[in-house]
Amino acid sequence: MTATTVGFVGLGAMGQGMAGSLLRAGHAVRVWNRSPGPVAALAARGAEPAGSLAEVFAADTVVSMLADDAAVERLLLDPGLLAGATATLHVNMATVSVALAERAEALHAEHGVGYLAAPVLGRPPVAAAGRLNVLAAGAPELLARAEPLFAAMGERTWHFGDRPRQANAAKISANFLLACAIESMAEACTLAEGHGVRPGDLIGMLTATLFPGPVHTGYGAMIAERRYEPAGFRLPLGLKDVGLALEAGAAQHVPLPFGGILRDAFLDALAHGDGDKDWSAVAEVARRRAGLSD
Ligand SMILES: NC(=O)c1ccc[n+]([C@@H]2O[C@H](COP(=O)([O-])OP(=O)(O)OC[C@H]3O[C@@H](n4cnc5c(N)ncnc54)[C@H](OP(=O)(O)O)[C@@H]3O)[C@@H](O)[C@H]2O)c1
């Protein structure tokens, strides 16, 4: 175990590509995942499989990309694990709650481990290409130390403050806006379709005029074509992020009326069996509400 090894926890759709980017940049990477398949795939690319989380936290720096608060809480906010850690920095890159970031910062500090929040913008192919946008916050000296890792995984790092929770607030706000864009495009397409206009024609006009850019172009095409598989960002993760926005809003008395609408639309989609699809499948809820047939 060398002092420059990066420990990586969570090799899901995003984590696999991010760990791969670290390897490509020449870092020694020690990987751990709940299910073994992705560990073997990364080991074939030169990563060192870790037998336990304690081995991961024996690296110099730990990067984690787990699904949600529950997974981070259960696996990593473990006083025993942190007390035994020789790692001096943990960079949590998952989209988790502001409240969890506060608890994590305090618990890591108790055990002398630095903690940064650095959630990302970009879907799995962007992660695999090392072209994420990294939304980072925490102590400036820790941010400087993590920057070579961010540079390997992303094309730009954005700083949001010296408290980790500020990066989580920025990421949650960004995903809230994305969810609103998806829902509003779905409703607009349904309105057009209700009057016999092809959704693809509407999206084609809008993305060439008023709404250029990756969000309306990418999700607009998926909604117009009703193409929700394979999922780039699974619908349950979208529901999680809407919940994070509502929770973060409540904590600061920030009403988010659209948040309630989004939560119910995502629940409706899950109730109709769309949990394995991309979160843009929430567009089917708008169609059902309008009585549009398949
Ligand atoms: N996908 C995107 O487009 C995207 C974009 C930006 C940010 N994000 C955020 O990035 C994070 C990861 O997303 P993802 O798309 O990579 O998700 P994912 O494919 O579902 O992977 C989730 C990872 O967390 C692990 N995990 C989940 N629950 C666990 C538990 N209870 N115990 C142990 N491990 C657990 C999974 O292990 P297994 O492999 O064993 O299931 C896997 O490694 C999320 O916070 C997400 O919101 C995703």
The ligand as an ORCA input file, in Angstrom:
! r2SCAN-3c Opt
* xyz 0 1
  N     -26.253      8.072    -13.538
  C     -26.157      9.371    -13.728
  O     -26.450      9.888    -14.812
  C     -25.660     10.262    -12.611
  C     -25.195     11.536    -12.938
  C     -24.719     12.377    -11.921
  C     -24.737     11.935    -10.607
  N     -25.221     10.689    -10.302
  C     -25.212     10.277     -8.890
  O     -24.104      9.409     -8.724
  C     -24.400      8.442     -7.693
  C     -24.200      7.040     -8.277
  O     -25.092      6.918     -9.389
  P     -25.030      5.669    -10.398
  O     -25.807      6.048    -11.612
  O     -23.626      5.178    -10.514
  O     -25.898      4.620     -9.550
  P     -25.921      3.035     -9.662
  O     -25.500      2.583    -11.025
  O     -27.242      2.616     -9.120
  O     -24.720      2.580     -8.648
  C     -24.873      2.764     -7.269
  C     -23.649      2.254     -6.516
  O     -23.958      2.255     -5.113
  C     -23.855      0.921     -4.614
  N     -24.865      0.702     -3.586
  C     -26.171      1.068     -3.620
  N     -26.787      0.737     -2.457
  C     -25.850      0.135     -1.696
  C     -25.873     -0.419     -0.393
  N     -26.972     -0.411      0.366
  N     -24.731     -0.962      0.086
  C     -23.594     -0.976     -0.685
  N     -23.503     -0.443     -1.919
  C     -24.629      0.111     -2.408
  C     -24.024      0.019     -5.803
  O     -23.476     -1.254     -5.558
  P     -23.915     -2.524     -6.470
  O     -23.086     -2.432     -7.735
  O     -23.583     -3.694     -5.644
  O     -25.394     -2.378     -6.733
  C     -23.256      0.818     -6.855
  O     -21.865      0.669     -6.647
  C     -25.839      8.731     -7.238
  O     -25.809      9.522     -6.076
  C     -26.430      9.501     -8.414
  O     -27.490     10.329     -8.006
  C     -25.658      9.830    -11.276
*
